[in-house]
């Protein structure tokens, strides 16, 4: 994963896309950011690059106007940089205007370099509402000054938050990493950024793929293993081991490792993954928080008791013993407890 310090901002320009008030104001000068603004931009780019909510996307070259604009773009030439940014901002504004609930924004158009590769960042900085102060005064011999509080609706996102709509485009192969949200257009919820603006083919984000994978595995375990708690935990342990060993998720390989000894389970797994068109997929999360769920198994008993077992503790077996008797009732024994904290 790209480190934040590896991101070097090259050129930036800002365009105002206030679709609520019908204002598309295109700048014709590059920004001249100082250290603080450089850090602001770098922080937002890093949050996108380190997110597993991004989709991997590929332009449709025959129908994407943005692809055509970038194909002729000379990032090193200032006039080309400005004109291309204006044309792309205009395209985005037109796409935004098609939906009444799509939030107005400023488009921060920035090129940057990371690990020897040039990228283009399209950061849609949706406006947020907050309050600020203003001073009013009265002229004359009895001039006074009064401070007031007023609401403003054109504040840009904080650096501490990840913006929800953005695209990072690799200028070597024009591969896209996209963050987007659905908005209503002509009565239907639509991913307008991929479908109407970029015009690209998308795949599911890594986080969504992992959620599907774990859900399918859990459903199979609950269906076929019934009350055999140890088998369920062993399956979860095997999934964690697959990721630890390979640092990625190979859907076909995982199916073989977890269910290869059970044709019925393997067939159910293959069928479900094929429904999601993930049967031959391999994906690699970039953020540790995405795979954190694999580090423990949370169970809820039929009488509402919740038990959370760290998988590294379970794998040692010495401290946790799980048994199931002939009636299907499970027993969990936890040994060597030195201290117990109530939460």
Number of C-alpha atoms within 10 A of each C-alpha: 9 12 11 17 11 14 21 16 21 15 19 22 21 23 21 19 27 20 21 14 8 11 12 18 16 19 15 15 13 16 15 10 15 8 7 9 12 15 18 14 19 20 19 22 24 18 16 23 21 17 21 23 22 26 22 18 21 20 20 15 13 9 12 17 19 21 20 14 14 18 12 10 17 12 19 11 9 13 14 14 23 22 16 20 27 22 15 21 27 18 16 21 25 16 19 25 18 16 19 14 13 19 18 25 24 22 25 21 24 24 23 21 15 15 10 9 10 18 23 23 24 21 24 26 25 21 17 15 12 11 10 10 11 9 9 10 10 10 8 7 6 6 8 10 10 9 10 10 10 10 10 13 12 16 15 15 17 12 14 10 10 16 20 16 17 24 24 24 21 18 17 9 8 17 16 24 22 26 23 18 15 12 20 15 18 10 8 10 12 16 15 22 22 22 14 18 20 25 21 21 14 17 14 16 19 23 22 14 24 21 13 16 21 15 12 17 23 14 13 20 21 14 11 12 14 12 17 18 21 17 16 20 21 15 18 21 20 16 20 20 14 17 16 11 8 10 14 14 22 18 20 16 15 18 21 15 14 20 19 14 10 10 11 12 20 18 13 17 24 18 13 18 20 13 9 12 11 20 18 12 14 14 16 16 21 18 16 11 12 17 15 9 15 17 14 18 16 11 14 10 8 7 6 8 8 10 11 10 15 13 19 12 13 19 14 10 13 11 13 15 14 16 14 15 10 6 7 12 11 14 13 13 9 14 11 8 7 5 5 6 4 3 3
